[in-house]
Amino acid sequence: MSNVNPKTGIRFGVVALNSLEDWVFDEFFHDGTNVSYKAALEEFEGDEDDFEYEGDEDSYELEKDGLSLGLSTLGGAYNVWVFESPHTAKHALCSPCCPNAGDIDSPGDFPCYTLPDDWFWAGVK
């Protein structure tokens, strides 16, 4: 089943970046891996010193404090994917764009991975 952790059977969680504290993007940018840059560098066939990269809507991965996360765009807006976490909660299912994933922005009945409470913007949680 897509968007479900194959080891645990728990749904991935998806949350809009703008529902989270401002520092969350910095965590991805400074401590994560820019997978868009990494993929472009692997495809580049010239001398690495000649590699010039201008990313647009880059995707990132971040492993931190038992969290396995992704950051990518959907419809031009950044979303955080929670692939694994010590935190779970019940949420609604996402739209057809992320089938079977939990929509962390919406309460519901489906268990999914989520983030620690202090990651959420104070006006959201």
C-alpha positions in Angstrom: 0.0 0.0 0.0 1.4 3.4 -0.9 2.3 6.0 1.7 2.5 3.5 4.5 5.7 2.6 6.3 6.4 -1.0 5.0 8.2 -2.0 8.3 5.5 -0.7 10.7 2.3 -0.5 8.7 1.7 3.0 10.0 0.7 5.7 7.5 3.0 8.5 6.6 1.9 11.9 7.8 1.9 15.0 5.6 1.6 18.5 6.9 1.9 21.9 5.2 5.1 23.7 6.0 3.2 26.9 6.8 1.5 25.0 9.7 5.0 24.5 11.3 7.3 26.8 13.2 9.6 29.1 11.0 12.7 27.2 12.1 11.6 23.9 10.6 12.6 24.9 7.1 16.0 25.9 8.5 16.4 22.4 10.0 16.0 20.9 6.5 18.2 23.5 4.8 21.1 23.3 7.3 21.0 19.8 8.7 19.2 17.8 5.9 20.2 16.5 2.5 19.2 18.4 -0.6 18.1 15.4 -2.7 17.4 17.5 -5.7 21.0 18.8 -5.8 22.4 15.3 -5.1 20.4 13.8 -8.0 21.5 16.6 -10.4 25.1 16.2 -9.4 24.9 12.5 -10.0 23.5 13.1 -13.6 26.2 15.7 -14.4 28.8 14.3 -16.7 31.4 17.0 -16.5 34.1 18.0 -14.0 32.5 18.5 -10.6 34.2 21.9 -10.3 32.2 23.1 -13.3 28.9 22.0 -11.8 26.5 25.0 -11.5 23.2 24.3 -9.8 20.2 26.5 -9.7 17.5 24.6 -7.9 13.8 25.5 -8.0 11.6 23.9 -5.3 14.3 21.5 -4.1 13.4 18.4 -2.1 15.1 17.6 1.2 15.5 14.6 3.6 16.2 15.0 7.3 16.9 12.4 10.0 16.7 13.8 13.5 15.6 12.7 17.0 14.0 9.5 15.7 12.3 11.3 12.9 12.6 10.4 9.2 11.3 13.3 7.2 11.0 14.7 3.7 10.3 18.2 2.4 8.9 18.6 -1.1 6.4 20.7 -3.0 2.9 19.8 -4.1 1.1 22.3 -6.1 3.9 24.8 -5.5 3.6 24.7 -1.7 6.1 23.0 0.6 4.9 20.0 2.6 6.7 17.9 5.2 6.4 14.2 5.0 6.8 12.2 8.2 8.0 8.7 7.1 8.8 7.5 10.6 8.5 9.1 14.1 8.1 8.2 17.7 4.9 10.3 17.6 1.6 9.2 16.1 -1.9 10.6 16.1 -5.2 10.1 14.3 -5.9 12.3 11.3 -8.0 12.4 8.1 -6.7 10.8 5.0 -5.0 13.0 2.4 -6.5 13.8 -1.0 -5.8 11.6 -4.0 -2.5 13.4 -4.4 -1.1 11.5 -1.4 -3.2 8.3 -1.2 -3.4 6.6 2.2 -1.2 9.2 3.9 -2.5 11.0 7.0 -3.3 14.7 6.6 -1.7 16.1 9.8 -3.5 19.4 9.2 -6.9 17.7 9.7 -8.2 15.6 12.6 -9.7 12.2 11.8 -9.7 8.5 12.5 -6.6 7.1 10.8 -3.4 6.6 12.8 -0.3 8.2 11.1 3.1 9.4 12.0 3.3 13.0 13.2 5.8 15.6 14.6 6.5 16.7 18.2 4.0 19.3 19.4 6.8 22.0 19.6 7.3 21.8 15.8 3.8 23.2 15.1 3.1 26.9 14.8 1.5 28.0 18.1 -1.7 29.1 16.2 -2.2 25.6 14.7 -2.0 23.0 17.5 
